[in-house]
Amino acid sequence: MRLIQVLVPTECRDDALSFLDEEGIDYVCTDEISAHEDAELVSVPVPTQAVEHILTSLREVGIDDQFIVVSSIETARTPNMDALEERFVSGGEEGDNIAREEIRTRALNMTPGRVTYYTMTVLSAIVATAGLLLDSPAIVVGSMVIAPQVSAALTGTVGLVITDREMVRDGLWSLLSGLVVAIVGAFVFAWLVRASGVVPGTVDVAAIAQVQNRISPGVLAIVVGISAGAAGAFGLATALPVSLVGVMIAVALIPAAAAVGIGLAWSSTGVALGAFALVVVNAVSILLSGLVVFWYLGYRPTDWTRGDLRANLTRRRLQSAVVVTLVAGAVLLAGGFVLAQHVAFENEVNDEVRTVLADEDYDDLELVSVQSEFEDGGLVREETGVTVVVRRPADVAYPDLAATLEDSLEERTDRPIDVVVEFVERSTTEGEFLA
């Protein structure tokens, strides 16, 4: 439920009140005795879904945005309130999305102070790093709950859709700087953990399951980023609680940023590059998918003219659109190329491992998993690591399997590959059935 208070100039009074009467909307007029002596303050209690329709119609009769207040109220009982709720809530005439002015204010109100924002970012990165090193999904989820990145992501997206350059600048800068702070915080914490011996430096961090999920980005990882941005936009635009949406956005960003810090602390370029690629692609995916959802829900700039394409193609908008398109396109193309190359490499590795294990010499082996380190195309290093986990009968050795797999994979991919084979013992018991 919302209370709209609008300052109505005397020359627009009759048209504005006629509109409210025709729509069956109850209102109260108060003579304005402040600096605006030639105006009246009109108070209108309405369902949340009706705010955008009313404000748009009042603008059409000549009322500008000089004085408009939209506040939240618990309830309101007026003669026509039941009919309005039936029309806008039960009937769904306007849908669930809130007014453009309200969504801007809501996005800005989500943004904490700088000290709070960066402190919570560092804390969430530290918790995520600990969760990754402990291989604990519960702790990783806990880091997402306290991460504040939802405010920066949604502020930047709302600014893009309503062409508010200050919101765009603040939102994008907060998102970028927050991710940098998260990576640095994760690196410092991981380095201290390694240097103190809490986690031995000889540990293969790429073999930790929670880290593996963040260093081999693929199509499903991108889907998470796109879904997070879309969910954030829907949550903000429909007046639903955005706390859970914030967790979803953090899922796509904070654990991957922590994995970058772990990779740097352990001097593992494969871990750092793979996680960094995931962070970048997911950040852009969140912004673009949120922008698409806001546009789909009907949010436009203040001076947008519906149905007149030529009037809307101003020089300022074209410049902004070109910049956003070029930057986002460059990031997605570069990130998409890297991810596509890694996915293709993974597919080749998986196919070749299955082909080798299909040989009759390995009939007693059962493939458990194949994990490939991030393939950077030789940008930083030439050799790529592949870990193959197989289940074998107890006390049966396969000393040549790693060398066989390595030769086959190098021939298939035309890349130097370091293969590690991990065996899981399988034992069976034979029981006797009594007649």
N, C-alpha and C positions, 0 to 999 in steps of 0.2 A: 504494500500500500504506500502511495506517495502523496505528498501535499505540494502542489505547484503554486507558487506565488509569483505573479507577473505584474510588472508596472505597465499599465495600459494608458497611453496618452489619450487626451480628451477627443482628438479627431478620429481615433480608432475605436473608441468605446462602443459605439452602437454596433459596428460590424463584429467586434470580438464577442460581445454579449449575445448577439444574434446567433453566432456560430455555436456558442455554448448551449443556448436554449434549443436550437435545432437538434443538437446531438444528445439532448437530455442529460446534460452534465450540470450538477449542482455547484453553485459558486457563491462567494460572499465578497462584496465590494466594500472597500474602506477608503475614505478620502485621504489622500496623501498630503500631509502638512509639512513635509520636510523641504528639501531643496527642489522637489518636483511638484509644484503647486498645480500644474496643469495636467495631472495624471491621477489615476486611481489604482490602488493595489487590489488585485483580484486574486482570491485564494480558492483553489480548486482541489478537493480531495478526490483521487482517482486510483484505480488499480494500476500497478506498476506497468502492465503491458500497454496501457493507454497513453502513457506519457509522450512517447515519440509522436503519435498521431495528433495529440492536442497541440504540442509545441509547433509542429510543422504547419498545422492549419492556422494557428495564431500568427505565424510569420507571414502567411499568405495574405492576411488582412492588413498587414502593415506594421505589426509589432516587431521591433528589433530585439536584440539580445542585451539591451542596456541594463535591465534588471530582471533576472529570472532566477528563482531559487527553487530547487527540487529537493525536498527532504523526506526522510523515511518516517512513517508513522505506523503505530501498531494496528489501529483499526479506525474506521470512520463509519458512522451511520447517518446517511442522508436519504431523502425520499427516493432518489433514483439509483442508489448504490447497487442494489440487487440487480437491476437491469444492466448496469455497466459491467458488473462482474460476470453476468451471464453472457454478455456480448464479447468482452475482451479476454476473459479468463476461461470460462467453460466453452464459449463458442470459438475461441482461438482466432479472432479476427486479426489481431496484431502479432500473434506468436508470443514467445517468451522473452525476446531480447529487450534490453533496457534502452533508454534514450541515449543519443549520441553524447549529449552533455554529461550524462551520468557516467557513461563508460569511461570518458576521459578523466573525470574526477576520481573514479574508482581505481583506475590504473595508477594515477599519481599517488593516491592514498596508500597503495600497497607498497610503495617504495620507502624503505627504512632510511634512517640517517646513515651517512657514510661510515661512521665508526661501527655502527651495528651491522651494516651490510658486510663490510670486509671482515669483521670479527667472526660473524656467523659463517662466512665463506671459509675462513681458515679452519674453524672448528669442524665444519662438515667435511673438509678435505682430510683433516687428521683422522677423523672417525672412519671415513671411507678407506683411507690407507691402511689403518689397523684392521679393518674388516677384510680387505683384500689379502693382506699378508697372513691373517688368521684363517683365511678361506671360510669366512663366516657370512652367509647371506643375511642373517638377522642384523649384524652390525652394519653391513653395507646399506641395508634398508633404513637403519637408524640415521645414517649420515644424510640420506635423501630428505628425511623429515625436517631437518633443521637447516637445509640449504635454502638461501633466499633468492636464488636465480630467477624464480618465476616473476618477480617484480620487474627486473630488468628486461626480460624477454617480452613480457606483455606490454610494458611501457613503450618499448621500441616499436612493436608491431602496431599498437594503437596509433602512435605518432605517424607511422607510414601510411596508414589507411585514411587518416584525417588530415594528412599533410601538415602536421605540426612539427616543424624542424627542430624546435627545442626539445620536444619529447623524443624525437628520433635520435638526436645527438646524445641526450642524457641516457636513454635506454640502451643504445648500442655501446656507448662507452662503458656503462656500468656492467654490461654483459661481458664485454671483452676484457676489461680490467679485472672483473671478478674471476674469470676463468684463469687469467694469468696468475692472480693471487692464489687461487686454488692449486695450480700446478706447482708454484714456488713453495707453498706451504706443505704440500704433499712431499715434495723433494727434500725439504729440510728435515721433516719428521722421519721420512724413510732413511735418509742418510744417517741421522742420529741413531735410529734403531739398528742400522747395520754396523755403524762404528762402535756402538756399545756392546755388540755381540748378542743383543736380545734375539735377533734373527741372524743366523750365521751368513756371512757374505758369500759362502759357497752355495747357498740355496739357489736353485734354478727357479726364479720367480715366474718364468714363462710356463712352468709346469703346474703352477697353482691354478685350480679350476676357476676361481673368481677372477683372476687376472687374465686367464685365457679368454674369457668371455668378452673382454674389453680390448684385446689386441689383435683380434682377427675379424675386423669389421666386414660385414657383408650386407646383402639386401635386407635381411631381417633387422639388422641394426639401424639401417636408415628408416625402415618402417616405424621403429620406435620413436625416432626423432620427429617424423612427420605426424604421427598420432599424438605425441606430446604437445606439439604446437597447436594442432587442431582442437584438442581437448582443452587447452588453456584458453583459447579464443572463445569456445562455446561456454566454458565456465564463467568467464568474465562478462560475456555479453548477455547471459541469461539469468544473471543475479543468483547463480548457484554458488555454494561455498567453493572457494578456489584453493583451499588448503590441500586437498587431495590432488588437485591439478598441479600444485607446486611440487608435490612429490613426484608426479609423472615427469615433469620437465627436468627435475633433478636426476631422475633415473638415466636420462639420456646424456647428462653432462658431467656430474660430479664424480661418479666412479671411474669414468674414462679419464678425467683430468687427474685423479689420484693415481691411475695406472701410468700416466705419463711421468709423474714424479717418481714412482717406483722404478720405472725403466731408467730414468736418469741417475737415480741413486745407485742402481746396480750396474750402471754402464752398459745397459742392454739396449742397443739401438733398435732392435726389432720390436721390443715391447714399447719403447717410447714413441716410435714412428707410427706403429699400428694404432695405439691409443690416441695419439694426437690427430691422426686422420679421422678417427671416429668423433672426436670432440668437434672438429671444424665442420664436418659434414652435418652432424646433428644440430649444431647451433644454427647453421643456415637453414636447415630443414624446418626447425621450430619457427623461425621468423617467417619464412615463406608460406608454410602451411597455415600459420595464424593469420597472415595477411589475406590469404584466399578465403578463409572462413569468415573473417570480418566483412570482406567485400560481399560474400554470398549472403550474409545476414542483412545487408542493406546499408552498412555504414559508409558514409561518404564525407568529403570535406564540407565545410559550412556553406561555401558558395557554389556547391555542385548543382547543376541544372539537369534534372532528369529528362532524358529523351533528346538532348541537344549536344551531340558529340563535339561539334565544332566549338561551341562556347566553352566546353570543359577542357579542350586541349590548349591550355595557356602555356606560355613559354616556361614559366616556373615549374609547372607540373611535368612538362616534357623533360626538362633538365633533371628533375628528381627521378623520374621514371627511368631515364637513360642510365643515370648513375647507379641506381639500385639494380637494374637489370644487368649492367656490365659487371658490377662487383659480385652479385649473387651468382650470375652465370659463370664467371671465371672460377669462383670457389667450387661450385657444384661440378663444373666440367673437370677441373683438376682433381678434386676429391673423388668424383665418379670414375675418372680414368684410373686412379690409384686403386680404388676399391675393386673395380672391374678386373684389373690386372691380378690383384690378390685372389679374388674369387676364382678366376680362371686357373691360377696356379694351384689353388686348393683342389679344384675339381680334377685336374690332371694327376695330382698326388694321390687323391682318394681312389681314382680309377686304376692307377698303376699298382697301388698296394693291394687292392682286391685281385688284380690280375696275377700278381706274384703268389699270393696266398691260395689262389685257385689251383696251383700246381699240386699234383698228387703227393709230392714229398711233404706237403704241409697240410694234409687232410685232417690231421689231429689238432690243428691250430684253429682258434676262433678269434676273429678280429673284434676287439673291444672298442677302440677309438683311434683316430688319427688326428694329430694336432700339428698344424703348420705354423711356423713363425711368420711374422709379417714379411711379405715379399716386396722390397722397395725397388726392384728392377736394377739393382746394382748401384743405386744412388749413393749409399753410404758404405755398403759392404757387398761382397760378391756371394758369400756363402749363406745359405738359408737352412735353418734347422727344421727337421721333421721328427716328431716323436710318435712311434707306433706302439700301441698297447695291445697285446694278444694274450689269449688264455691258452695254456698248454697243459698236457697231462703232467702229473707230478713226476719229478726226477727224469724228465726227458729233455735233453739239451738240443738247441738249434744254434750252434756257434756261428754258422755262416749266414744266418738270416739277415743280419744288419748289413753285411757287405753286399748281399744279393739285392736287397731293397735299394741300397745306395746306388749301385750300378744301374739298376733299372730306372730309378727316378731321374738320375742325371741324364741318361739317354733319352728319356721321355720329355723332360723339360728343357734340356740343353742348358742347365744351370748347375753349379757346384752345390751339392746338398750334403749336410751332415745328418745322418740318420741315427736315432737312438731307439732301440727296441726294449720295451719293458714287458716282462713276462708276469702273468698272473697264474699261480698254480691252480690246477683243477684236479680234485681228487674225488673219486666215487667209491661207494661201498656196495657190495653185493649182498643182498639179504636172502635168506632161505625162507621159503614159504612152507609152513607146516600144514599137512593135510588134516 
